[in-house]
Amino acid sequence: MKKYTRQRLILDIIQNNDVKTQSQLSEMLKDHGVDATQATISRDIKELRISKVQTDDYEYKYTVVDTVYDTLTERMEKIFKESVLSIEKTSGLIVIKTISYCATVCGAYITNEKLENVGGIVTGIDTIFITPTSEEKIELLIEDLRSLIK
């Protein structure tokens, strides 16, 4: 089994079970057909930034507590919130101005949010054009976009 697959399995096991020891984790890996040495498991735990935390019943279990690394969606949200300069309506379109070279990421974030009434998005270097599916609801879409910044 490849290292990535084994480590993904370790994360799944730890997130879905109360794993208290490396030997317990080793047994759970064996149940999934993975035979790994204690040294390998120890290295994987270190690389995956898995820590032991105290539970409510004063025992310790492994958990993934590394919050330094955001998910891709969280990173895109931060970029969106920090990069959007203005959101305006013009001639049936919504024009969003961003900091230079951020429009594409901001446009992808809007797409991922799956807002209603977005007919299409075109991005440039610092500008996003959004065409609504219904001009009658353009103000609602602008409100939705502005709420993403808050």
Salt bridges, closest charged atoms under 4 A:
ASP12 OD1 - ARG8 NH2 3.02
ASP18 OD1 - LYS61 NZ 3.19
GLU27 OE2 - LYS30 NZ 3.85
ASP44 OD2 - ARG6 NE 2.54
GLU47 OE1 - LYS3 NZ 2.82
GLU59 OE1 - LYS20 NZ 2.54
ASP66 OD2 - ARG49 NE 3.57
ASP70 OD2 - LYS78 NZ 2.47
GLU77 OE2 - LYS81 NZ 3.22
ASP126 OD1 - LYS97 NZ 3.94
GLU139 OE2 - LYS89 NZ 3.01
